């Protein structure tokens, strides 16, 4: 799950899906379905969000049990949007996992 501060807590015993959507300053939803997005964990893994089958303009972060099990302590993450040679941080925070430790 992701909280209001952007912090993510995963369950080490199950896959988790976190939907992503984006709105502009006027509250209008922006289509990020085809955007060049990367989710990067500091000293950890990275992944490209999937298309969200339930939301045409959104994306879906799919974390497997292995992603969660690789988090032995909280790590910083960023969600990057790449447009040409420019990278924009759309979201950042801390990612951690609960449950058994590997």
Rosetta silent file (secondary structure, phi, psi, omega in degrees, C-alpha in Angstrom):
SEQUENCE: XXXXXXXXXXXXXXXXXXXXXXXXXXXXXXXXXXXXXXXXXXXXXXXXXXXXXXXXXXXXXXXXXXXXXXXXXXXXXXXXXXXXXXXXXXXXXXXXXXXXXX
SCORE:     score description
SCORE:     0.000 S_00000001
   1 L     0.000  158.121  178.446    0.000    0.000    0.000 S_00000001
   2 E  -121.545  132.902 -179.227    1.024    3.634   -0.466 S_00000001
   3 L   -95.563 -179.404 -175.518    0.196    6.307    2.107 S_00000001
   4 L   -63.603  -22.352  179.059   -0.516   10.025    1.693 S_00000001
   5 L   -87.990   -3.222 -178.718    3.199   10.857    2.085 S_00000001
   6 L    91.545    5.750  179.257    4.187    8.524   -0.743 S_00000001
   7 L   -82.448  138.871 -175.659    5.597    5.833    1.536 S_00000001
   8 E  -115.964  133.809  173.717    5.062    2.260    0.374 S_00000001
   9 E  -123.065  121.782 -179.908    4.807   -0.840    2.562 S_00000001
  10 E  -102.115  160.484  175.653    4.861   -4.233    0.852 S_00000001
  11 E  -102.434  123.558 -177.733    3.936   -7.660    2.201 S_00000001
  12 L   -68.740  -12.058 -175.462    6.780  -10.167    1.892 S_00000001
  13 L  -103.460    5.606 -176.963    4.285  -13.031    1.554 S_00000001
  14 L  -156.085  151.627  171.528    2.226  -11.782   -1.405 S_00000001
  15 L   -68.299  148.348  177.420    2.365   -9.922   -4.705 S_00000001
  16 E  -132.623  144.761  179.216    1.029   -6.364   -4.510 S_00000001
  17 E  -121.880  128.251  178.637   -0.407   -4.054   -7.149 S_00000001
  18 E  -122.133  115.328  179.591   -0.459   -0.275   -6.718 S_00000001
  19 E   -73.575  143.629  177.373   -2.412    1.752   -9.297 S_00000001
  20 E  -120.294  135.255  170.699   -0.893    5.025  -10.524 S_00000001
  21 L  -144.936  163.715 -175.853   -2.745    7.971  -11.993 S_00000001
  22 E  -139.143  139.261  175.950   -1.852   11.633  -12.395 S_00000001
  23 E  -125.887  150.565  178.276   -3.870   14.863  -12.420 S_00000001
  24 L   -83.079 -175.143 -176.981   -2.819   18.390  -13.384 S_00000001
  25 L   -62.880  -23.009  179.108   -3.210   21.534  -11.243 S_00000001
  26 L   -92.485    2.046  179.064   -6.829   21.885  -12.356 S_00000001
  27 L    85.059   12.240  179.416   -7.669   18.308  -11.348 S_00000001
  28 L   -87.809  129.228 -179.327   -7.826   16.992  -14.915 S_00000001
  29 E   -66.033  133.189  178.403   -6.522   13.445  -15.292 S_00000001
  30 E   -99.649  135.709  179.725   -3.386   13.175  -17.434 S_00000001
  31 L   -76.639  109.168  177.704   -2.950   10.103  -19.627 S_00000001
  32 L  -107.838   10.929 -175.553    0.215    8.349  -18.392 S_00000001
  33 L   -61.550  -30.537 -179.627   -0.590    5.017  -20.044 S_00000001
  34 L  -108.999    8.034 -176.811    2.119    5.487  -22.677 S_00000001
  35 L   -70.848  152.482  176.602    4.574    7.544  -20.611 S_00000001
  36 E   -84.626   90.996 -176.849    8.192    6.462  -20.144 S_00000001
  37 E  -111.756  143.782  174.609    8.044    5.721  -16.393 S_00000001
  38 E  -137.289  135.420  175.502   10.574    3.941  -14.185 S_00000001
  39 E  -104.415  119.249 -172.913   10.287    3.049  -10.512 S_00000001
  40 E  -125.062  124.832  176.673   13.774    2.974   -8.966 S_00000001
  41 E  -100.070  127.718  179.465   14.694    1.817   -5.454 S_00000001
  42 L   -58.500  127.362 -179.333   17.992    3.146   -4.076 S_00000001
  43 L    54.595   36.929 -178.054   20.493    0.256   -3.821 S_00000001
  44 L  -147.655 -132.978 -174.388   17.750   -2.108   -4.895 S_00000001
  45 L  -105.092  169.782  172.058   15.583   -2.963   -7.860 S_00000001
  46 E  -137.462  156.007  176.811   13.856   -1.015  -10.602 S_00000001
  47 E  -152.521  160.325  177.290   10.759   -1.751  -12.627 S_00000001
  48 L  -104.944  124.510 -179.977    8.589   -0.305  -15.363 S_00000001
  49 L   -61.232  140.612  176.929    4.912    0.090  -14.378 S_00000001
  50 E   -76.610  163.439  169.465    2.451   -2.062  -16.341 S_00000001
  51 E   -70.208  142.466 -179.215   -0.594   -0.671  -18.133 S_00000001
  52 L   -89.362  114.395 -178.117   -3.576   -0.700  -15.790 S_00000001
  53 L   -68.064  -15.781 -178.454   -6.357   -2.879  -17.271 S_00000001
  54 L   -98.991   -7.519 -177.561   -8.904   -1.134  -15.020 S_00000001
  55 L  -144.735  105.850 -172.036   -7.930    2.466  -15.801 S_00000001
  56 L   -58.180  -33.146 -176.886   -7.179    3.405  -19.414 S_00000001
  57 L   -95.620    3.610 -174.556   -5.117    6.502  -18.528 S_00000001
  58 L  -110.090 -177.764  176.612   -3.216    4.917  -15.628 S_00000001
  59 E  -131.954  171.923 -175.474   -0.397    2.523  -14.877 S_00000001
  60 E  -138.989  122.659  173.599    0.078   -0.256  -12.356 S_00000001
  61 E   -85.933  124.605  178.381    3.089   -1.019  -10.176 S_00000001
  62 E  -113.048  111.078  177.299    3.385   -4.791   -9.722 S_00000001
  63 E  -103.698  125.590  177.608    5.607   -5.835   -6.839 S_00000001
  64 L   -86.866  171.065  174.990    6.317   -9.554   -6.505 S_00000001
  65 H   -58.265  -36.559 -179.624    7.141  -11.378   -3.285 S_00000001
  66 H   -64.914  -37.828  174.739   10.791  -11.311   -4.409 S_00000001
  67 H   -58.871  -49.753 -177.789   10.741   -7.499   -4.630 S_00000001
  68 H   -63.085  -42.030 -178.223    9.374   -7.327   -1.075 S_00000001
  69 H   -67.721  -22.069  178.562   11.791   -9.948    0.244 S_00000001
  70 L   -75.617  -13.472 -179.032   14.751   -7.975   -1.150 S_00000001
  71 L   -90.095   93.718  179.758   13.867   -5.076    1.172 S_00000001
  72 L   -88.129  -10.878  174.421   15.736   -5.896    4.376 S_00000001
  73 L  -156.760  163.777  179.896   15.444   -2.286    5.558 S_00000001
  74 L   -60.504  141.316  179.156   13.613    0.848    4.388 S_00000001
  75 E  -131.071  154.446  175.141   14.952    2.322    1.131 S_00000001
  76 E   -82.798  147.561  176.246   14.324    5.530   -0.772 S_00000001
  77 E  -136.999  161.276  171.421   12.574    5.332   -4.140 S_00000001
  78 E  -137.133  148.075  169.548   11.662    7.621   -7.030 S_00000001
  79 E  -108.718  112.622 -175.025    9.136    7.338   -9.840 S_00000001
  80 E  -103.528  137.222  170.156   10.768    8.965  -12.869 S_00000001
  81 E  -106.638  123.869  178.479    9.136   10.294  -16.005 S_00000001
  82 E  -107.059  125.757  175.776   11.570   10.531  -18.925 S_00000001
  83 E  -129.488  105.204 -175.224   10.793   12.915  -21.780 S_00000001
  84 L    65.859 -120.880  178.590   13.644   13.085  -24.265 S_00000001
  85 L  -101.636    6.321 -179.079   16.748   13.752  -22.162 S_00000001
  86 E   -99.030  133.450  174.022   14.793   15.225  -19.220 S_00000001
  87 E  -111.241  130.939  177.943   13.929   13.212  -16.107 S_00000001
  88 E  -121.462  129.373  176.471   11.171   14.443  -13.792 S_00000001
  89 E   -80.801  115.129  178.150   10.512   12.933  -10.370 S_00000001
  90 E   -87.095  -30.687 -175.410    6.754   12.368  -10.148 S_00000001
  91 E  -154.992  144.113  174.954    6.794   10.656   -6.768 S_00000001
  92 E  -149.482  159.993  179.923    9.342    9.818   -4.106 S_00000001
  93 E   170.215 -154.733 -179.547    9.352    8.336   -0.647 S_00000001
  94 E  -114.920  141.055  175.312   10.385    5.307    1.333 S_00000001
  95 E  -120.874  137.821 -178.821    9.628    1.685    0.493 S_00000001
  96 E  -148.162  174.460  179.573    9.724   -1.111    3.065 S_00000001
  97 E  -137.587  149.915  176.783    8.234   -4.533    3.635 S_00000001
  98 E  -114.789  165.613 -179.578    6.494   -6.321    6.500 S_00000001
  99 L   104.870 -166.397 -176.228    6.296   -9.992    7.327 S_00000001
 100 L   -59.405  147.473  176.245    9.029  -12.589    7.645 S_00000001
 101 L   -97.566  137.601 -179.858   12.599  -11.467    7.030 S_00000001
 102 L   -68.303    0.000    0.000   14.670  -13.490    4.581 S_00000001
